[in-house]
Amino acid sequence: MATRWSQENTRPQCPKCNLYGQGEQYIFGTKLNHEREGLADDVMRRARSGGTKHEIELLRARAGLLAVRNQRLVEAVDARYVRAHTKDHPTVAAIKTHRARKKG
């Protein structure tokens, strides 16, 4: 994660190489070394370091925001479910009418 948005580690790639070829990391690394000798090793070292304190704080903040968003989604779905299963809801009334017609 320490190199996710690093300018030294971002280059355009076709979808085939990026998605299905896992980024063609060896080829990507050799091309980085053509730009600057030892650049691929520097990037790999930073990637293994686990990230800076700032990046870790950003990840924690993102996790907190995702938790809030997920809780809001659960509450919204619960509210819709409750509304859909009350006696006065039009959909429930329509289903009951349809079932009554089928029986009669």
C-alpha positions, -999 to 999 in steps of 0.1 A, spaced: 0 0 0 30 23 5 35 26 -32 -2 25 -44 -3 62 -54 34 68 -58 43 86 -90 73 63 -94 50 33 -94 21 44 -116 22 39 -154 -5 31 -179 -11 -5 -188 -35 -23 -210 -63 -41 -192 -50 -75 -203 -16 -69 -186 -30 -51 -156 -59 -73 -147 -52 -107 -162 -14 -106 -161 -12 -93 -125 5 -61 -138 33 -81 -155 54 -71 -125 87 -84 -138 84 -66 -171 71 -35 -153 101 -36 -129 126 -39 -158 111 -9 -175 113 10 -143 150 2 -141 155 15 -176 141 48 -165 164 49 -134 188 22 -122 175 6 -90 141 22 -91 123 -11 -91 142 -22 -60 134 11 -43 97 7 -51 97 -30 -38 115 -20 -6 89 7 1 60 -17 -8 73 -41 18 78 -15 45 40 -14 53 34 22 45 40 56 62 22 67 93 2 91 71 -9 63 48 -19 41 78 -40 70 92 -57 73 58 -65 36 57 -80 38 92 -101 68 82 -113 50 51 -123 20 72 -143 42 95 -161 58 66 -169 24 51 -183 12 84 -206 43 87 -217 38 51 -224 1 56 -244 8 88 -265 34 69 -271 9 41 -283 -17 66 -306 8 83 -321 18 49 -327 -18 39 -342 -26 73 -365 4 69 -376 -6 34 -383 -42 47 -404 -29 75 -424 -6 52 -429 -34 27 -442 -58 53 -467 -37 71 -505 -42 65 -510 -8 49 -483 -10 23 -497 -11 -12 -476 -40 -23 -487 -62 6 -523 -53 0 -519 -61 -37 -504 -95 -29 -532 -103 -4 -558 -93 -30 -542 -115 -57 -540 -145 -33 -577 -140 -23 -587 -140 -60 -567 -171 -67 -584 -190 -38 -619 -178 -47 
